Amino acid sequence: MSTKEIIEKRVKSLTISIKREKAILQELESDRATIQRIREWEETGVALASDSHYASYEEWKSSLQKQIKRGESSLENLKTKKAELEAFQFYLDKIGA
C-alpha cells in the first residue's frame, strides 16, 4: 500500500470520527441538564424512584460526571483529529490527489 493510499484511508477514518462531534456535544448537554435536574430534585426533597438503576442521587451524579469527563476527553481528541485531517488534506492537495 502506498503512502498516498494509507493517508487516504486515514482521512476517511478521521472524517467519520469527526462526524461524532455533534452527538458528543448533545450527550454532554443532556448529561449536564440531568445533573441540574437531580440537584433540583435533591433540593426539593423528591425521592429517588424505587425502580432506579442507582442507589442514590449521588451515585447517579457521579456516573454522569464520569460520562461528562469522557465526553470532554473525546472532544479534546477530536481537536487532534481535526488537525491531523487538515495536515493530511494539505499533503494530498500538494501531491495532486
Phi and psi in radians as a Rosetta constraint file:
Dihedral C 1 N 2 CA 2 C 2 CIRCULARHARMONIC -1.342 0.35
Dihedral N 2 CA 2 C 2 N 3 CIRCULARHARMONIC 2.870 0.35
Dihedral C 2 N 3 CA 3 C 3 CIRCULARHARMONIC -1.012 0.35
Dihedral N 3 CA 3 C 3 N 4 CIRCULARHARMONIC -0.759 0.35
Dihedral C 3 N 4 CA 4 C 4 CIRCULARHARMONIC -1.051 0.35
Dihedral N 4 CA 4 C 4 N 5 CIRCULARHARMONIC -0.760 0.35
Dihedral C 4 N 5 CA 5 C 5 CIRCULARHARMONIC -1.139 0.35
Dihedral N 5 CA 5 C 5 N 6 CIRCULARHARMONIC -0.696 0.35
Dihedral C 5 N 6 CA 6 C 6 CIRCULARHARMONIC -1.103 0.35
Dihedral N 6 CA 6 C 6 N 7 CIRCULARHARMONIC -0.785 0.35
Dihedral C 6 N 7 CA 7 C 7 CIRCULARHARMONIC -1.162 0.35
Dihedral N 7 CA 7 C 7 N 8 CIRCULARHARMONIC -0.713 0.35
Dihedral C 7 N 8 CA 8 C 8 CIRCULARHARMONIC -1.068 0.35
Dihedral N 8 CA 8 C 8 N 9 CIRCULARHARMONIC -0.690 0.35
Dihedral C 8 N 9 CA 9 C 9 CIRCULARHARMONIC -1.121 0.35
Dihedral N 9 CA 9 C 9 N 10 CIRCULARHARMONIC -0.744 0.35
Dihedral C 9 N 10 CA 10 C 10 CIRCULARHARMONIC -1.138 0.35
Dihedral N 10 CA 10 C 10 N 11 CIRCULARHARMONIC -0.665 0.35
Dihedral C 10 N 11 CA 11 C 11 CIRCULARHARMONIC -1.052 0.35
Dihedral N 11 CA 11 C 11 N 12 CIRCULARHARMONIC -0.764 0.35
Dihedral C 11 N 12 CA 12 C 12 CIRCULARHARMONIC -1.070 0.35
Dihedral N 12 CA 12 C 12 N 13 CIRCULARHARMONIC -0.779 0.35
Dihedral C 12 N 13 CA 13 C 13 CIRCULARHARMONIC -1.094 0.35
Dihedral N 13 CA 13 C 13 N 14 CIRCULARHARMONIC -0.785 0.35
Dihedral C 13 N 14 CA 14 C 14 CIRCULARHARMONIC -1.107 0.35
Dihedral N 14 CA 14 C 14 N 15 CIRCULARHARMONIC -0.716 0.35
Dihedral C 14 N 15 CA 15 C 15 CIRCULARHARMONIC -1.065 0.35
Dihedral N 15 CA 15 C 15 N 16 CIRCULARHARMONIC -0.748 0.35
Dihedral C 15 N 16 CA 16 C 16 CIRCULARHARMONIC -1.108 0.35
Dihedral N 16 CA 16 C 16 N 17 CIRCULARHARMONIC -0.776 0.35
Dihedral C 16 N 17 CA 17 C 17 CIRCULARHARMONIC -1.068 0.35
Dihedral N 17 CA 17 C 17 N 18 CIRCULARHARMONIC -0.745 0.35
Dihedral C 17 N 18 CA 18 C 18 CIRCULARHARMONIC -1.164 0.35
Dihedral N 18 CA 18 C 18 N 19 CIRCULARHARMONIC -0.507 0.35
Dihedral C 18 N 19 CA 19 C 19 CIRCULARHARMONIC -1.111 0.35
Dihedral N 19 CA 19 C 19 N 20 CIRCULARHARMONIC -0.317 0.35
Dihedral C 19 N 20 CA 20 C 20 CIRCULARHARMONIC -1.314 0.35
Dihedral N 20 CA 20 C 20 N 21 CIRCULARHARMONIC -0.199 0.35
Dihedral C 20 N 21 CA 21 C 21 CIRCULARHARMONIC -0.962 0.35
Dihedral N 21 CA 21 C 21 N 22 CIRCULARHARMONIC -0.805 0.35
Dihedral C 21 N 22 CA 22 C 22 CIRCULARHARMONIC -1.063 0.35
Dihedral N 22 CA 22 C 22 N 23 CIRCULARHARMONIC -0.755 0.35
Dihedral C 22 N 23 CA 23 C 23 CIRCULARHARMONIC -1.125 0.35
Dihedral N 23 CA 23 C 23 N 24 CIRCULARHARMONIC -0.694 0.35
Dihedral C 23 N 24 CA 24 C 24 CIRCULARHARMONIC -1.114 0.35
Dihedral N 24 CA 24 C 24 N 25 CIRCULARHARMONIC -0.776 0.35
Dihedral C 24 N 25 CA 25 C 25 CIRCULARHARMONIC -1.086 0.35
Dihedral N 25 CA 25 C 25 N 26 CIRCULARHARMONIC -0.713 0.35
Dihedral C 25 N 26 CA 26 C 26 CIRCULARHARMONIC -1.137 0.35
Dihedral N 26 CA 26 C 26 N 27 CIRCULARHARMONIC -0.709 0.35
Dihedral C 26 N 27 CA 27 C 27 CIRCULARHARMONIC -1.130 0.35
Dihedral N 27 CA 27 C 27 N 28 CIRCULARHARMONIC -0.733 0.35
Dihedral C 27 N 28 CA 28 C 28 CIRCULARHARMONIC -1.064 0.35
Dihedral N 28 CA 28 C 28 N 29 CIRCULARHARMONIC -0.772 0.35
Dihedral C 28 N 29 CA 29 C 29 CIRCULARHARMONIC -1.070 0.35
Dihedral N 29 CA 29 C 29 N 30 CIRCULARHARMONIC -0.758 0.35
Dihedral C 29 N 30 CA 30 C 30 CIRCULARHARMONIC -1.119 0.35
Dihedral N 30 CA 30 C 30 N 31 CIRCULARHARMONIC -0.790 0.35
Dihedral C 30 N 31 CA 31 C 31 CIRCULARHARMONIC -1.096 0.35
Dihedral N 31 CA 31 C 31 N 32 CIRCULARHARMONIC -0.740 0.35
Dihedral C 31 N 32 CA 32 C 32 CIRCULARHARMONIC -1.143 0.35
Dihedral N 32 CA 32 C 32 N 33 CIRCULARHARMONIC -0.681 0.35
Dihedral C 32 N 33 CA 33 C 33 CIRCULARHARMONIC -1.156 0.35
Dihedral N 33 CA 33 C 33 N 34 CIRCULARHARMONIC -0.665 0.35
Dihedral C 33 N 34 CA 34 C 34 CIRCULARHARMONIC -1.143 0.35
Dihedral N 34 CA 34 C 34 N 35 CIRCULARHARMONIC -0.728 0.35
Dihedral C 34 N 35 CA 35 C 35 CIRCULARHARMONIC -1.046 0.35
Dihedral N 35 CA 35 C 35 N 36 CIRCULARHARMONIC -0.737 0.35
Dihedral C 35 N 36 CA 36 C 36 CIRCULARHARMONIC -1.083 0.35
Dihedral N 36 CA 36 C 36 N 37 CIRCULARHARMONIC -0.752 0.35
Dihedral C 36 N 37 CA 37 C 37 CIRCULARHARMONIC -1.107 0.35
Dihedral N 37 CA 37 C 37 N 38 CIRCULARHARMONIC -0.701 0.35
Dihedral C 37 N 38 CA 38 C 38 CIRCULARHARMONIC -1.062 0.35
Dihedral N 38 CA 38 C 38 N 39 CIRCULARHARMONIC -0.765 0.35
Dihedral C 38 N 39 CA 39 C 39 CIRCULARHARMONIC -1.041 0.35
Dihedral N 39 CA 39 C 39 N 40 CIRCULARHARMONIC -0.733 0.35
Dihedral C 39 N 40 CA 40 C 40 CIRCULARHARMONIC -1.119 0.35
Dihedral N 40 CA 40 C 40 N 41 CIRCULARHARMONIC -0.741 0.35
Dihedral C 40 N 41 CA 41 C 41 CIRCULARHARMONIC -1.105 0.35
Dihedral N 41 CA 41 C 41 N 42 CIRCULARHARMONIC -0.697 0.35
Dihedral C 41 N 42 CA 42 C 42 CIRCULARHARMONIC -1.098 0.35
Dihedral N 42 CA 42 C 42 N 43 CIRCULARHARMONIC -0.785 0.35
Dihedral C 42 N 43 CA 43 C 43 CIRCULARHARMONIC -1.122 0.35
Dihedral N 43 CA 43 C 43 N 44 CIRCULARHARMONIC -0.611 0.35
Dihedral C 43 N 44 CA 44 C 44 CIRCULARHARMONIC -1.609 0.35
Dihedral N 44 CA 44 C 44 N 45 CIRCULARHARMONIC 0.001 0.35
Dihedral C 44 N 45 CA 45 C 45 CIRCULARHARMONIC 1.367 0.35
Dihedral N 45 CA 45 C 45 N 46 CIRCULARHARMONIC 0.364 0.35
Dihedral C 45 N 46 CA 46 C 46 CIRCULARHARMONIC -1.236 0.35
Dihedral N 46 CA 46 C 46 N 47 CIRCULARHARMONIC 2.227 0.35
Dihedral C 46 N 47 CA 47 C 47 CIRCULARHARMONIC -1.299 0.35
Dihedral N 47 CA 47 C 47 N 48 CIRCULARHARMONIC 2.560 0.35
Dihedral C 47 N 48 CA 48 C 48 CIRCULARHARMONIC -1.171 0.35
Dihedral N 48 CA 48 C 48 N 49 CIRCULARHARMONIC 2.363 0.35
Dihedral C 48 N 49 CA 49 C 49 CIRCULARHARMONIC -1.009 0.35
Dihedral N 49 CA 49 C 49 N 50 CIRCULARHARMONIC 2.455 0.35
Dihedral C 49 N 50 CA 50 C 50 CIRCULARHARMONIC -1.148 0.35
Dihedral N 50 CA 50 C 50 N 51 CIRCULARHARMONIC -0.428 0.35
Dihedral C 50 N 51 CA 51 C 51 CIRCULARHARMONIC -1.677 0.35
Dihedral N 51 CA 51 C 51 N 52 CIRCULARHARMONIC 0.287 0.35
Dihedral C 51 N 52 CA 52 C 52 CIRCULARHARMONIC -1.166 0.35
Dihedral N 52 CA 52 C 52 N 53 CIRCULARHARMONIC 2.619 0.35
Dihedral C 52 N 53 CA 53 C 53 CIRCULARHARMONIC -1.346 0.35
Dihedral N 53 CA 53 C 53 N 54 CIRCULARHARMONIC -0.137 0.35
Dihedral C 53 N 54 CA 54 C 54 CIRCULARHARMONIC -1.985 0.35
Dihedral N 54 CA 54 C 54 N 55 CIRCULARHARMONIC 2.583 0.35
Dihedral C 54 N 55 CA 55 C 55 CIRCULARHARMONIC -1.373 0.35
Dihedral N 55 CA 55 C 55 N 56 CIRCULARHARMONIC -0.413 0.35
Dihedral C 55 N 56 CA 56 C 56 CIRCULARHARMONIC -2.717 0.35
Dihedral N 56 CA 56 C 56 N 57 CIRCULARHARMONIC 2.914 0.35
Dihedral C 56 N 57 CA 57 C 57 CIRCULARHARMONIC -1.109 0.35
Dihedral N 57 CA 57 C 57 N 58 CIRCULARHARMONIC -0.647 0.35
Dihedral C 57 N 58 CA 58 C 58 CIRCULARHARMONIC -1.066 0.35
Dihedral N 58 CA 58 C 58 N 59 CIRCULARHARMONIC -0.753 0.35
Dihedral C 58 N 59 CA 59 C 59 CIRCULARHARMONIC -1.088 0.35
Dihedral N 59 CA 59 C 59 N 60 CIRCULARHARMONIC -0.726 0.35
Dihedral C 59 N 60 CA 60 C 60 CIRCULARHARMONIC -1.109 0.35
Dihedral N 60 CA 60 C 60 N 61 CIRCULARHARMONIC -0.824 0.35
Dihedral C 60 N 61 CA 61 C 61 CIRCULARHARMONIC -1.092 0.35
Dihedral N 61 CA 61 C 61 N 62 CIRCULARHARMONIC -0.706 0.35
Dihedral C 61 N 62 CA 62 C 62 CIRCULARHARMONIC -1.065 0.35
Dihedral N 62 CA 62 C 62 N 63 CIRCULARHARMONIC -0.747 0.35
Dihedral C 62 N 63 CA 63 C 63 CIRCULARHARMONIC -1.086 0.35
Dihedral N 63 CA 63 C 63 N 64 CIRCULARHARMONIC -0.769 0.35
Dihedral C 63 N 64 CA 64 C 64 CIRCULARHARMONIC -1.141 0.35
Dihedral N 64 CA 64 C 64 N 65 CIRCULARHARMONIC -0.680 0.35
Dihedral C 64 N 65 CA 65 C 65 CIRCULARHARMONIC -1.123 0.35
Dihedral N 65 CA 65 C 65 N 66 CIRCULARHARMONIC -0.632 0.35
Dihedral C 65 N 66 CA 66 C 66 CIRCULARHARMONIC -1.150 0.35
Dihedral N 66 CA 66 C 66 N 67 CIRCULARHARMONIC -0.712 0.35
Dihedral C 66 N 67 CA 67 C 67 CIRCULARHARMONIC -1.107 0.35
Dihedral N 67 CA 67 C 67 N 68 CIRCULARHARMONIC -0.682 0.35
Dihedral C 67 N 68 CA 68 C 68 CIRCULARHARMONIC -1.110 0.35
Dihedral N 68 CA 68 C 68 N 69 CIRCULARHARMONIC -0.762 0.35
Dihedral C 68 N 69 CA 69 C 69 CIRCULARHARMONIC -1.068 0.35
Dihedral N 69 CA 69 C 69 N 70 CIRCULARHARMONIC -0.727 0.35
Dihedral C 69 N 70 CA 70 C 70 CIRCULARHARMONIC -1.112 0.35
Dihedral N 70 CA 70 C 70 N 71 CIRCULARHARMONIC -0.733 0.35
Dihedral C 70 N 71 CA 71 C 71 CIRCULARHARMONIC -1.109 0.35
Dihedral N 71 CA 71 C 71 N 72 CIRCULARHARMONIC -0.754 0.35
Dihedral C 71 N 72 CA 72 C 72 CIRCULARHARMONIC -1.119 0.35
Dihedral N 72 CA 72 C 72 N 73 CIRCULARHARMONIC -0.668 0.35
Dihedral C 72 N 73 CA 73 C 73 CIRCULARHARMONIC -1.121 0.35
Dihedral N 73 CA 73 C 73 N 74 CIRCULARHARMONIC -0.703 0.35
Dihedral C 73 N 74 CA 74 C 74 CIRCULARHARMONIC -1.090 0.35
Dihedral N 74 CA 74 C 74 N 75 CIRCULARHARMONIC -0.699 0.35
Dihedral C 74 N 75 CA 75 C 75 CIRCULARHARMONIC -1.114 0.35
Dihedral N 75 CA 75 C 75 N 76 CIRCULARHARMONIC -0.687 0.35
Dihedral C 75 N 76 CA 76 C 76 CIRCULARHARMONIC -1.113 0.35
Dihedral N 76 CA 76 C 76 N 77 CIRCULARHARMONIC -0.731 0.35
Dihedral C 76 N 77 CA 77 C 77 CIRCULARHARMONIC -1.105 0.35
Dihedral N 77 CA 77 C 77 N 78 CIRCULARHARMONIC -0.620 0.35
Dihedral C 77 N 78 CA 78 C 78 CIRCULARHARMONIC -1.137 0.35
Dihedral N 78 CA 78 C 78 N 79 CIRCULARHARMONIC -0.555 0.35
Dihedral C 78 N 79 CA 79 C 79 CIRCULARHARMONIC -1.063 0.35
Dihedral N 79 CA 79 C 79 N 80 CIRCULARHARMONIC -0.754 0.35
Dihedral C 79 N 80 CA 80 C 80 CIRCULARHARMONIC -1.127 0.35
Dihedral N 80 CA 80 C 80 N 81 CIRCULARHARMONIC -0.752 0.35
Dihedral C 80 N 81 CA 81 C 81 CIRCULARHARMONIC -1.110 0.35
Dihedral N 81 CA 81 C 81 N 82 CIRCULARHARMONIC -0.651 0.35
Dihedral C 81 N 82 CA 82 C 82 CIRCULARHARMONIC -1.120 0.35
Dihedral N 82 CA 82 C 82 N 83 CIRCULARHARMONIC -0.714 0.35
Dihedral C 82 N 83 CA 83 C 83 CIRCULARHARMONIC -1.145 0.35
Dihedral N 83 CA 83 C 83 N 84 CIRCULARHARMONIC -0.734 0.35
Dihedral C 83 N 84 CA 84 C 84 CIRCULARHARMONIC -1.062 0.35
Dihedral N 84 CA 84 C 84 N 85 CIRCULARHARMONIC -0.786 0.35
Dihedral C 84 N 85 CA 85 C 85 CIRCULARHARMONIC -1.049 0.35
Dihedral N 85 CA 85 C 85 N 86 CIRCULARHARMONIC -0.768 0.35
Dihedral C 85 N 86 CA 86 C 86 CIRCULARHARMONIC -1.060 0.35
Dihedral N 86 CA 86 C 86 N 87 CIRCULARHARMONIC -0.758 0.35
Dihedral C 86 N 87 CA 87 C 87 CIRCULARHARMONIC -1.144 0.35
Dihedral N 87 CA 87 C 87 N 88 CIRCULARHARMONIC -0.755 0.35
Dihedral C 87 N 88 CA 88 C 88 CIRCULARHARMONIC -1.147 0.35
Dihedral N 88 CA 88 C 88 N 89 CIRCULARHARMONIC -0.693 0.35
Dihedral C 88 N 89 CA 89 C 89 CIRCULARHARMONIC -1.102 0.35
Dihedral N 89 CA 89 C 89 N 90 CIRCULARHARMONIC -0.716 0.35
Dihedral C 89 N 90 CA 90 C 90 CIRCULARHARMONIC -1.048 0.35
Dihedral N 90 CA 90 C 90 N 91 CIRCULARHARMONIC -0.802 0.35
Dihedral C 90 N 91 CA 91 C 91 CIRCULARHARMONIC -1.050 0.35
Dihedral N 91 CA 91 C 91 N 92 CIRCULARHARMONIC -0.841 0.35
Dihedral C 91 N 92 CA 92 C 92 CIRCULARHARMONIC -1.112 0.35
Dihedral N 92 CA 92 C 92 N 93 CIRCULARHARMONIC -0.659 0.35
Dihedral C 92 N 93 CA 93 C 93 CIRCULARHARMONIC -1.108 0.35
Dihedral N 93 CA 93 C 93 N 94 CIRCULARHARMONIC -0.669 0.35
Dihedral C 93 N 94 CA 94 C 94 CIRCULARHARMONIC -1.244 0.35
Dihedral N 94 CA 94 C 94 N 95 CIRCULARHARMONIC -0.568 0.35
Dihedral C 94 N 95 CA 95 C 95 CIRCULARHARMONIC -1.601 0.35
Dihedral N 95 CA 95 C 95 N 96 CIRCULARHARMONIC -0.030 0.35
Dihedral C 95 N 96 CA 96 C 96 CIRCULARHARMONIC 1.430 0.35
Dihedral N 96 CA 96 C 96 N 97 CIRCULARHARMONIC 0.757 0.35
